[in-house]
């Protein structure tokens, strides 16, 4: 099934020289891959959002209670 917008895009690309069509398709693939990556990130973030908020609240409470310690970034390596 092809929407009018897709058909418009096809018509635009088909009106270009072959070498330019290849460039356009390459850019579109990259752009669509970026959009899909953003969508996966948004989905993952929304799935874990409540857990992240709870962890942030707990960290804030621990800090206020003097139970937090500075992170040693060298231990992360």
PDB file of N, CA, C and O in Angstrom:
ATOM      1  N   UNK A   1       0.847  -1.181   0.000  1.00  0.00           N
ATOM      2  CA  UNK A   1       0.000   0.000   0.000  1.00  0.00           C
ATOM      3  C   UNK A   1       0.891   1.242   0.000  1.00  0.00           C
ATOM      4  O   UNK A   1       1.808   1.365   0.812  1.00  0.00           O
ATOM      5  N   UNK A   2       0.615   2.123  -0.890  1.00  0.00           N
ATOM      6  CA  UNK A   2       1.429   3.318  -1.032  1.00  0.00           C
ATOM      7  C   UNK A   2       0.565   4.557  -0.783  1.00  0.00           C
ATOM      8  O   UNK A   2      -0.483   4.741  -1.402  1.00  0.00           O
ATOM      9  N   UNK A   3       1.026   5.383   0.125  1.00  0.00           N
ATOM     10  CA  UNK A   3       0.291   6.613   0.424  1.00  0.00           C
ATOM     11  C   UNK A   3       0.633   7.679  -0.619  1.00  0.00           C
ATOM     12  O   UNK A   3       1.629   7.556  -1.331  1.00  0.00           O
ATOM     13  N   UNK A   4      -0.190   8.718  -0.708  1.00  0.00           N
ATOM     14  CA  UNK A   4       0.125   9.810  -1.649  1.00  0.00           C
ATOM     15  C   UNK A   4       1.488  10.450  -1.349  1.00  0.00           C
ATOM     16  O   UNK A   4       2.200  10.850  -2.270  1.00  0.00           O
ATOM     17  N   UNK A   5       1.844  10.544  -0.086  1.00  0.00           N
ATOM     18  CA  UNK A   5       3.136  11.142   0.264  1.00  0.00           C
ATOM     19  C   UNK A   5       4.293  10.298  -0.263  1.00  0.00           C
ATOM     20  O   UNK A   5       5.290  10.835  -0.746  1.00  0.00           O
ATOM     21  N   UNK A   6       4.159   8.977  -0.168  1.00  0.00           N
ATOM     22  CA  UNK A   6       5.208   8.084  -0.679  1.00  0.00           C
ATOM     23  C   UNK A   6       5.294   8.211  -2.199  1.00  0.00           C
ATOM     24  O   UNK A   6       6.386   8.256  -2.766  1.00  0.00           O
ATOM     25  N   UNK A   7       4.158   8.266  -2.837  1.00  0.00           N
ATOM     26  CA  UNK A   7       4.151   8.399  -4.291  1.00  0.00           C
ATOM     27  C   UNK A   7       4.774   9.725  -4.719  1.00  0.00           C
ATOM     28  O   UNK A   7       5.491   9.778  -5.719  1.00  0.00           O
ATOM     29  N   UNK A   8       4.505  10.795  -3.970  1.00  0.00           N
ATOM     30  CA  UNK A   8       5.134  12.085  -4.262  1.00  0.00           C
ATOM     31  C   UNK A   8       6.653  11.978  -4.149  1.00  0.00           C
ATOM     32  O   UNK A   8       7.389  12.496  -4.989  1.00  0.00           O
ATOM     33  N   UNK A   9       7.103  11.303  -3.106  1.00  0.00           N
ATOM     34  CA  UNK A   9       8.542  11.133  -2.903  1.00  0.00           C
ATOM     35  C   UNK A   9       9.156  10.331  -4.051  1.00  0.00           C
ATOM     36  O   UNK A   9      10.215  10.687  -4.568  1.00  0.00           O
ATOM     37  N   UNK A  10       8.491   9.257  -4.440  1.00  0.00           N
ATOM     38  CA  UNK A  10       8.984   8.440  -5.549  1.00  0.00           C
ATOM     39  C   UNK A  10       9.072   9.276  -6.822  1.00  0.00           C
ATOM     40  O   UNK A  10      10.066   9.215  -7.545  1.00  0.00           O
ATOM     41  N   UNK A  11       8.036  10.050  -7.087  1.00  0.00           N
ATOM     42  CA  UNK A  11       8.041  10.895  -8.285  1.00  0.00           C
ATOM     43  C   UNK A  11       9.182  11.909  -8.242  1.00  0.00           C
ATOM     44  O   UNK A  11       9.846  12.138  -9.254  1.00  0.00           O
ATOM     45  N   UNK A  12       9.412  12.511  -7.092  1.00  0.00           N
ATOM     46  CA  UNK A  12      10.507  13.478  -6.964  1.00  0.00           C
ATOM     47  C   UNK A  12      11.856  12.818  -7.238  1.00  0.00           C
ATOM     48  O   UNK A  12      12.680  13.343  -7.987  1.00  0.00           O
ATOM     49  N   UNK A  13      12.062  11.656  -6.616  1.00  0.00           N
ATOM     50  CA  UNK A  13      13.351  10.978  -6.781  1.00  0.00           C
ATOM     51  C   UNK A  13      13.528  10.503  -8.215  1.00  0.00           C
ATOM     52  O   UNK A  13      14.618  10.611  -8.775  1.00  0.00           O
ATOM     53  N   UNK A  14      12.467   9.980  -8.810  1.00  0.00           N
ATOM     54  CA  UNK A  14      12.564   9.503 -10.194  1.00  0.00           C
ATOM     55  C   UNK A  14      12.868  10.624 -11.185  1.00  0.00           C
ATOM     56  O   UNK A  14      13.391  10.367 -12.269  1.00  0.00           O
ATOM     57  N   UNK A  15      12.550  11.845 -10.826  1.00  0.00           N
ATOM     58  CA  UNK A  15      12.819  12.965 -11.730  1.00  0.00           C
ATOM     59  C   UNK A  15      14.289  13.381 -11.722  1.00  0.00           C
ATOM     60  O   UNK A  15      14.707  14.199 -12.541  1.00  0.00           O
ATOM     61  N   UNK A  16      15.057  12.833 -10.819  1.00  0.00           N
ATOM     62  CA  UNK A  16      16.475  13.188 -10.695  1.00  0.00           C
ATOM     63  C   UNK A  16      17.348  12.259 -11.523  1.00  0.00           C
ATOM     64  O   UNK A  16      16.941  11.142 -11.841  1.00  0.00           O
ATOM     65  N   UNK A  17      18.552  12.717 -11.875  1.00  0.00           N
ATOM     66  CA  UNK A  17      19.497  11.829 -12.558  1.00  0.00           C
ATOM     67  C   UNK A  17      19.855  10.639 -11.660  1.00  0.00           C
ATOM     68  O   UNK A  17      19.785  10.737 -10.435  1.00  0.00           O
ATOM     69  N   UNK A  18      20.234   9.529 -12.271  1.00  0.00           N
ATOM     70  CA  UNK A  18      20.515   8.296 -11.534  1.00  0.00           C
ATOM     71  C   UNK A  18      21.540   8.487 -10.411  1.00  0.00           C
ATOM     72  O   UNK A  18      21.371   7.953  -9.315  1.00  0.00           O
ATOM     73  N   UNK A  19      22.593   9.243 -10.684  1.00  0.00           N
ATOM     74  CA  UNK A  19      23.630   9.430  -9.663  1.00  0.00           C
ATOM     75  C   UNK A  19      23.081  10.187  -8.454  1.00  0.00           C
ATOM     76  O   UNK A  19      23.447   9.903  -7.314  1.00  0.00           O
ATOM     77  N   UNK A  20      22.210  11.143  -8.713  1.00  0.00           N
ATOM     78  CA  UNK A  20      21.608  11.912  -7.619  1.00  0.00           C
ATOM     79  C   UNK A  20      20.594  11.047  -6.871  1.00  0.00           C
ATOM     80  O   UNK A  20      20.464  11.153  -5.652  1.00  0.00           O
ATOM     81  N   UNK A  21      19.877  10.190  -7.602  1.00  0.00           N
ATOM     82  CA  UNK A  21      18.928   9.278  -6.959  1.00  0.00           C
ATOM     83  C   UNK A  21      19.643   8.412  -5.925  1.00  0.00           C
ATOM     84  O   UNK A  21      19.135   8.194  -4.825  1.00  0.00           O
ATOM     85  N   UNK A  22      20.810   7.926  -6.284  1.00  0.00           N
ATOM     86  CA  UNK A  22      21.590   7.084  -5.367  1.00  0.00           C
ATOM     87  C   UNK A  22      21.958   7.865  -4.117  1.00  0.00           C
ATOM     88  O   UNK A  22      21.891   7.331  -3.010  1.00  0.00           O
ATOM     89  N   UNK A  23      22.345   9.123  -4.283  1.00  0.00           N
ATOM     90  CA  UNK A  23      22.691   9.963  -3.131  1.00  0.00           C
ATOM     91  C   UNK A  23      21.467  10.207  -2.250  1.00  0.00           C
ATOM     92  O   UNK A  23      21.553  10.128  -1.024  1.00  0.00           O
ATOM     93  N   UNK A  24      20.335  10.502  -2.875  1.00  0.00           N
ATOM     94  CA  UNK A  24      19.103  10.762  -2.120  1.00  0.00           C
ATOM     95  C   UNK A  24      18.711   9.531  -1.315  1.00  0.00           C
ATOM     96  O   UNK A  24      18.386   9.636  -0.133  1.00  0.00           O
ATOM     97  N   UNK A  25      18.740   8.364  -1.953  1.00  0.00           N
ATOM     98  CA  UNK A  25      18.374   7.126  -1.267  1.00  0.00           C
ATOM     99  C   UNK A  25      19.322   6.853  -0.104  1.00  0.00           C
ATOM    100  O   UNK A  25      18.891   6.410   0.961  1.00  0.00           O
ATOM    101  N   UNK A  26      20.594   7.112  -0.303  1.00  0.00           N
ATOM    102  CA  UNK A  26      21.567   6.926   0.775  1.00  0.00           C
ATOM    103  C   UNK A  26      21.250   7.833   1.960  1.00  0.00           C
ATOM    104  O   UNK A  26      21.284   7.392   3.108  1.00  0.00           O
ATOM    105  N   UNK A  27      20.944   9.095   1.683  1.00  0.00           N
ATOM    106  CA  UNK A  27      20.594  10.041   2.748  1.00  0.00           C
ATOM    107  C   UNK A  27      19.292   9.640   3.428  1.00  0.00           C
ATOM    108  O   UNK A  27      19.174   9.732   4.650  1.00  0.00           O
ATOM    109  N   UNK A  28      18.324   9.200   2.649  1.00  0.00           N
ATOM    110  CA  UNK A  28      17.046   8.781   3.232  1.00  0.00           C
ATOM    111  C   UNK A  28      17.220   7.560   4.134  1.00  0.00           C
ATOM    112  O   UNK A  28      16.626   7.494   5.211  1.00  0.00           O
ATOM    113  N   UNK A  29      18.022   6.604   3.706  1.00  0.00           N
ATOM    114  CA  UNK A  29      18.280   5.423   4.544  1.00  0.00           C
ATOM    115  C   UNK A  29      18.893   5.826   5.880  1.00  0.00           C
ATOM    116  O   UNK A  29      18.486   5.342   6.937  1.00  0.00           O
ATOM    117  N   UNK A  30      19.876   6.718   5.817  1.00  0.00           N
ATOM    118  CA  UNK A  30      20.532   7.184   7.040  1.00  0.00           C
ATOM    119  C   UNK A  30      19.544   7.932   7.933  1.00  0.00           C
ATOM    120  O   UNK A  30      19.514   7.728   9.147  1.00  0.00           O
ATOM    121  N   UNK A  31      18.737   8.797   7.323  1.00  0.00           N
ATOM    122  CA  UNK A  31      17.749   9.574   8.067  1.00  0.00           C
ATOM    123  C   UNK A  31      16.710   8.659   8.727  1.00  0.00           C
ATOM    124  O   UNK A  31      16.360   8.847   9.893  1.00  0.00           O
ATOM    125  N   UNK A  32      16.229   7.682   7.980  1.00  0.00           N
ATOM    126  CA  UNK A  32      15.237   6.749   8.523  1.00  0.00           C
ATOM    127  C   UNK A  32      15.852   5.904   9.632  1.00  0.00           C
ATOM    128  O   UNK A  32      15.197   5.640  10.640  1.00  0.00           O
ATOM    129  N   UNK A  33      17.088   5.483   9.461  1.00  0.00           N
ATOM    130  CA  UNK A  33      17.767   4.721  10.519  1.00  0.00           C
ATOM    131  C   UNK A  33      17.883   5.560  11.792  1.00  0.00           C
ATOM    132  O   UNK A  33      17.689   5.044  12.893  1.00  0.00           O
ATOM    133  N   UNK A  34      18.198   6.844  11.650  1.00  0.00           N
ATOM    134  CA  UNK A  34      18.268   7.743  12.806  1.00  0.00           C
ATOM    135  C   UNK A  34      16.910   7.882  13.479  1.00  0.00           C
ATOM    136  O   UNK A  34      16.821   7.873  14.707  1.00  0.00           O
ATOM    137  N   UNK A  35      15.846   8.013  12.678  1.00  0.00           N
ATOM    138  CA  UNK A  35      14.495   8.108  13.235  1.00  0.00           C
ATOM    139  C   UNK A  35      14.116   6.840  13.988  1.00  0.00           C
ATOM    140  O   UNK A  35      13.516   6.906  15.061  1.00  0.00           O
ATOM    141  N   UNK A  36      14.467   5.684  13.427  1.00  0.00           N
ATOM    142  CA  UNK A  36      14.167   4.417  14.083  1.00  0.00           C
ATOM    143  C   UNK A  36      14.943   4.274  15.384  1.00  0.00           C
ATOM    144  O   UNK A  36      14.423   3.767  16.377  1.00  0.00           O
ATOM    145  N   UNK A  37      16.196   4.728  15.368  1.00  0.00           N
ATOM    146  CA  UNK A  37      17.010   4.685  16.583  1.00  0.00           C
ATOM    147  C   UNK A  37      16.398   5.573  17.664  1.00  0.00           C
ATOM    148  O   UNK A  37      16.318   5.169  18.824  1.00  0.00           O
ATOM    149  N   UNK A  38      15.971   6.764  17.298  1.00  0.00           N
ATOM    150  CA  UNK A  38      15.315   7.668  18.256  1.00  0.00           C
ATOM    151  C   UNK A  38      14.035   7.042  18.807  1.00  0.00           C
ATOM    152  O   UNK A  38      13.735   7.166  19.994  1.00  0.00           O
ATOM    153  N   UNK A  39      13.291   6.375  17.943  1.00  0.00           N
ATOM    154  CA  UNK A  39      12.053   5.739  18.376  1.00  0.00           C
ATOM    155  C   UNK A  39      12.345   4.611  19.376  1.00  0.00           C
ATOM    156  O   UNK A  39      11.640   4.463  20.374  1.00  0.00           O
ATOM    157  N   UNK A  40      13.383   3.824  19.102  1.00  0.00           N
ATOM    158  CA  UNK A  40      13.768   2.757  20.045  1.00  0.00           C
ATOM    159  C   UNK A  40      14.199   3.360  21.385  1.00  0.00           C
ATOM    160  O   UNK A  40      13.845   2.838  22.443  1.00  0.00           O
ATOM    161  N   UNK A  41      14.962   4.458  21.340  1.00  0.00           N
ATOM    162  CA  UNK A  41      15.405   5.119  22.564  1.00  0.00           C
ATOM    163  C   UNK A  41      14.203   5.626  23.357  1.00  0.00           C
ATOM    164  O   UNK A  41      14.122   5.414  24.567  1.00  0.00           O
ATOM    165  N   UNK A  42      13.272   6.292  22.681  1.00  0.00           N
ATOM    166  CA  UNK A  42      12.080   6.810  23.356  1.00  0.00           C
ATOM    167  C   UNK A  42      11.269   5.685  23.993  1.00  0.00           C
ATOM    168  O   UNK A  42      10.783   5.822  25.115  1.00  0.00           O
ATOM    169  N   UNK A  43      11.126   4.580  23.279  1.00  0.00           N
ATOM    170  CA  UNK A  43      10.386   3.437  23.806  1.00  0.00           C
ATOM    171  C   UNK A  43      11.084   2.867  25.036  1.00  0.00           C
ATOM    172  O   UNK A  43      10.437   2.587  26.045  1.00  0.00           O
ATOM    173  N   UNK A  44      12.395   2.698  24.954  1.00  0.00           N
ATOM    174  CA  UNK A  44      13.153   2.161  26.087  1.00  0.00           C
ATOM    175  C   UNK A  44      13.089   3.110  27.282  1.00  0.00           C
ATOM    176  O   UNK A  44      12.930   2.667  28.419  1.00  0.00           O
ATOM    177  N   UNK A  45      13.209   4.399  27.030  1.00  0.00           N
ATOM    178  CA  UNK A  45      13.158   5.377  28.121  1.00  0.00           C
ATOM    179  C   UNK A  45      11.788   5.372  28.777  1.00  0.00           C
ATOM    180  O   UNK A  45      11.687   5.374  30.004  1.00  0.00           O
ATOM    181  N   UNK A  46      10.733   5.366  27.973  1.00  0.00           N
ATOM    182  CA  UNK A  46       9.379   5.373  28.531  1.00  0.00           C
ATOM    183  C   UNK A  46       9.096   4.105  29.333  1.00  0.00           C
ATOM    184  O   UNK A  46       8.359   4.142  30.318  1.00  0.00           O
ATOM    185  N   UNK A  47       9.678   2.988  28.913  1.00  0.00           N
ATOM    186  CA  UNK A  47       9.485   1.720  29.624  1.00  0.00           C
ATOM    187  C   UNK A  47      10.168   1.751  30.998  1.00  0.00           C
ATOM    188  O   UNK A  47       9.690   1.111  31.934  1.00  0.00           O
ATOM    189  N   UNK A  48      11.269   2.479  31.127  1.00  0.00           N
ATOM    190  CA  UNK A  48      12.037   2.489  32.372  1.00  0.00           C
ATOM    191  C   UNK A  48      11.930   3.800  33.135  1.00  0.00           C
ATOM    192  O   UNK A  48      12.601   3.985  34.150  1.00  0.00           O
ATOM    193  N   UNK A  49      11.095   4.708  32.655  1.00  0.00           N
ATOM    194  CA  UNK A  49      11.014   6.047  33.234  1.00  0.00           C
ATOM    195  C   UNK A  49      10.685   6.012  34.725  1.00  0.00           C
ATOM    196  O   UNK A  49      11.333   6.706  35.509  1.00  0.00           O
ATOM    197  N   UNK A  50       9.704   5.230  35.129  1.00  0.00           N
ATOM    198  CA  UNK A  50       9.318   5.206  36.545  1.00  0.00           C
ATOM    199  C   UNK A  50      10.456   4.670  37.418  1.00  0.00           C
ATOM    200  O   UNK A  50      10.660   5.151  38.533  1.00  0.00           O
ATOM    201  N   UNK A  51      11.192   3.683  36.919  1.00  0.00           N
ATOM    202  CA  UNK A  51      12.326   3.155  37.680  1.00  0.00           C
ATOM    203  C   UNK A  51      13.431   4.197  37.797  1.00  0.00           C
ATOM    204  O   UNK A  51      14.076   4.301  38.840  1.00  0.00           O
ATOM    205  N   UNK A  52      13.653   4.965  36.740  1.00  0.00           N
ATOM    206  CA  UNK A  52      14.673   6.012  36.787  1.00  0.00           C
ATOM    207  C   UNK A  52      14.288   7.113  37.771  1.00  0.00           C
ATOM    208  O   UNK A  52      15.139   7.621  38.502  1.00  0.00           O
ATOM    209  N   UNK A  53      13.019   7.479  37.792  1.00  0.00           N
ATOM    210  CA  UNK A  53      12.536   8.499  38.728  1.00  0.00           C
ATOM    211  C   UNK A  53      12.696   7.997  40.156  1.00  0.00           C
ATOM    212  O   UNK A  53      13.136   8.747  41.027  1.00  0.00           O
ATOM    213  N   UNK A  54      12.345   6.740  40.406  1.00  0.00           N
ATOM    214  CA  UNK A  54      12.474   6.168  41.752  1.00  0.00           C
ATOM    215  C   UNK A  54      13.936   6.142  42.190  1.00  0.00           C
ATOM    216  O   UNK A  54      14.243   6.460  43.339  1.00  0.00           O
ATOM    217  N   UNK A  55      14.829   5.768  41.293  1.00  0.00           N
ATOM    218  CA  UNK A  55      16.261   5.727  41.629  1.00  0.00           C
ATOM    219  C   UNK A  55      16.784   7.132  41.921  1.00  0.00           C
ATOM    220  O   UNK A  55      17.594   7.315  42.829  1.00  0.00           O
ATOM    221  N   UNK A  56      16.333   8.107  41.169  1.00  0.00           N
ATOM    222  CA  UNK A  56      16.765   9.489  41.402  1.00  0.00           C
ATOM    223  C   UNK A  56      16.261   9.989  42.757  1.00  0.00           C
ATOM    224  O   UNK A  56      16.989  10.658  43.490  1.00  0.00           O
ATOM    225  N   UNK A  57      15.019   9.661  43.078  1.00  0.00           N
ATOM    226  CA  UNK A  57      14.480  10.062  44.393  1.00  0.00           C
ATOM    227  C   UNK A  57      15.252   9.416  45.529  1.00  0.00           C
ATOM    228  O   UNK A  57      15.562  10.067  46.527  1.00  0.00           O
ATOM    229  N   UNK A  58      15.560   8.136  45.379  1.00  0.00           N
ATOM    230  CA  UNK A  58      16.312   7.433  46.410  1.00  0.00           C
ATOM    231  C   UNK A  58      17.703   8.048  46.569  1.00  0.00           C
ATOM    232  O   UNK A  58      18.170   8.241  47.691  1.00  0.00           O
ATOM    233  N   UNK A  59      18.357   8.352  45.466  1.00  0.00           N
ATOM    234  CA  UNK A  59      19.686   8.972  45.531  1.00  0.00           C
ATOM    235  C   UNK A  59      19.618  10.330  46.217  1.00  0.00           C
ATOM    236  O   UNK A  59      20.498  10.676  47.005  1.00  0.00           O
ATOM    237  N   UNK A  60      18.574  11.099  45.917  1.00  0.00           N
ATOM    238  CA  UNK A  60      18.412  12.412  46.539  1.00  0.00           C
ATOM    239  C   UNK A  60      18.197  12.273  48.043  1.00  0.00           C
ATOM    240  O   UNK A  60      18.754  13.044  48.824  1.00  0.00           O
ATOM    241  N   UNK A  61      17.396  11.298  48.448  1.00  0.00           N
ATOM    242  CA  UNK A  61      17.159  11.070  49.884  1.00  0.00           C
ATOM    243  C   UNK A  61      18.435  10.622  50.587  1.00  0.00           C
ATOM    244  O   UNK A  61      18.732  11.080  51.690  1.00  0.00           O
ATOM    245  N   UNK A  62      19.186   9.731  49.954  1.00  0.00           N
ATOM    246  CA  UNK A  62      20.439   9.261  50.543  1.00  0.00           C
ATOM    247  C   UNK A  62      21.435  10.404  50.680  1.00  0.00           C
ATOM    248  O   UNK A  62      22.154  10.497  51.675  1.00  0.00           O
ATOM    249  N   UNK A  63      21.471  11.261  49.689  1.00  0.00           N
ATOM    250  CA  UNK A  63      22.382  12.411  49.756  1.00  0.00           C
ATOM    251  C   UNK A  63      21.981  13.342  50.898  1.00  0.00           C
ATOM    252  O   UNK A  63      22.830  13.805  51.660  1.00  0.00           O
ATOM    253  N   UNK A  64      20.682  13.611  51.010  1.00  0.00           N
ATOM    254  CA  UNK A  64      20.193  14.487  52.072  1.00  0.00           C
ATOM    255  C   UNK A  64      20.464  13.889  53.449  1.00  0.00           C
ATOM    256  O   UNK A  64      20.676  14.626  54.412  1.00  0.00           O
ATOM    257  N   UNK A  65      20.458  12.562  53.552  1.00  0.00           N
ATOM    258  CA  UNK A  65      20.699  11.888  54.826  1.00  0.00           C
ATOM    259  C   UNK A  65      22.181  11.676  55.101  1.00  0.00           C
ATOM    260  O   UNK A  65      22.548  11.105  56.128  1.00  0.00           O
ATOM    261  N   UNK A  66      23.037  12.137  54.185  1.00  0.00           N
ATOM    262  CA  UNK A  66      24.482  11.990  54.370  1.00  0.00           C
ATOM    263  C   UNK A  66      24.979  10.588  54.084  1.00  0.00           C
ATOM    264  O   UNK A  66      26.084  10.232  54.493  1.00  0.00           O
ATOM    265  N   UNK A  67      24.198   9.794  53.400  1.00  0.00           N
ATOM    266  CA  UNK A  67      24.576   8.412  53.116  1.00  0.00           C
ATOM    267  C   UNK A  67      25.257   8.248  51.752  1.00  0.00           C
ATOM    268  O   UNK A  67      25.710   7.155  51.415  1.00  0.00           O
ATOM    269  N   UNK A  68      25.329   9.301  50.990  1.00  0.00           N
ATOM    270  CA  UNK A  68      25.925   9.224  49.654  1.00  0.00           C
ATOM    271  C   UNK A  68      27.422   9.468  49.738  1.00  0.00           C
ATOM    272  O   UNK A  68      27.897  10.211  50.597  1.00  0.00           O
ATOM    273  N   UNK A  69      28.150   8.840  48.844  1.00  0.00           N
ATOM    274  CA  UNK A  69      29.592   9.060  48.756  1.00  0.00           C
ATOM    275  C   UNK A  69      29.922   9.498  47.330  1.00  0.00           C
ATOM    276  O   UNK A  69      29.259   9.088  46.377  1.00  0.00           O
ATOM    277  N   UNK A  70      30.942  10.324  47.196  1.00  0.00           N
ATOM    278  CA  UNK A  70      31.328  10.760  45.844  1.00  0.00           C
ATOM    279  C   UNK A  70      31.740   9.546  45.002  1.00  0.00           C
ATOM    280  O   UNK A  70      32.317   8.585  45.510  1.00  0.00           O
ATOM    281  N   UNK A  71      31.434   9.614  43.724  1.00  0.00           N
ATOM    282  CA  UNK A  71      31.784   8.508  42.836  1.00  0.00           C
ATOM    283  C   UNK A  71      33.270   8.593  42.493  1.00  0.00           C
ATOM    284  O   UNK A  71      33.819   9.674  42.284  1.00  0.00           O
ATOM    285  N   UNK A  72      33.900   7.427  42.441  1.00  0.00           N
ATOM    286  CA  UNK A  72      35.286   7.336  42.044  1.00  0.00           C
ATOM    287  C   UNK A  72      35.303   6.895  40.587  1.00  0.00           C
ATOM    288  O   UNK A  72      35.139   5.711  40.295  1.00  0.00           O
ATOM    289  N   UNK A  73      35.499   7.832  39.678  1.00  0.00           N
ATOM    290  CA  UNK A  73      35.441   7.542  38.256  1.00  0.00           C
ATOM    291  C   UNK A  73      36.533   6.565  37.806  1.00  0.00           C
ATOM    292  O   UNK A  73      36.369   5.871  36.803  1.00  0.00           O
ATOM    293  N   UNK A  74      37.634   6.512  38.539  1.00  0.00           N
ATOM    294  CA  UNK A  74      38.701   5.591  38.178  1.00  0.00           C
ATOM    295  C   UNK A  74      38.271   4.138  38.376  1.00  0.00           C
ATOM    296  O   UNK A  74      38.781   3.245  37.699  1.00  0.00           O
ATOM    297  N   UNK A  75      37.348   3.898  39.286  1.00  0.00           N
ATOM    298  CA  UNK A  75      36.875   2.528  39.519  1.00  0.00           C
ATOM    299  C   UNK A  75      35.941   2.060  38.390  1.00  0.00           C
ATOM    300  O   UNK A  75      35.714   0.860  38.236  1.00  0.00           O
ATOM    301  N   UNK A  76      35.418   2.972  37.628  1.00  0.00           N
ATOM    302  CA  UNK A  76      34.520   2.622  36.541  1.00  0.00           C
ATOM    303  C   UNK A  76      35.269   2.066  35.331  1.00  0.00           C
ATOM    304  O   UNK A  76      34.676   1.372  34.504  1.00  0.00           O
ATOM    305  N   UNK A  77      36.526   2.353  35.222  1.00  0.00           N
ATOM    306  CA  UNK A  77      37.303   1.919  34.048  1.00  0.00           C
ATOM    307  C   UNK A  77      37.693   0.499  34.114  1.00  0.00           C
ATOM    308  O   UNK A  77      38.346  -0.005  33.201  1.00  0.00           O
TER     309      UNK A  77
END
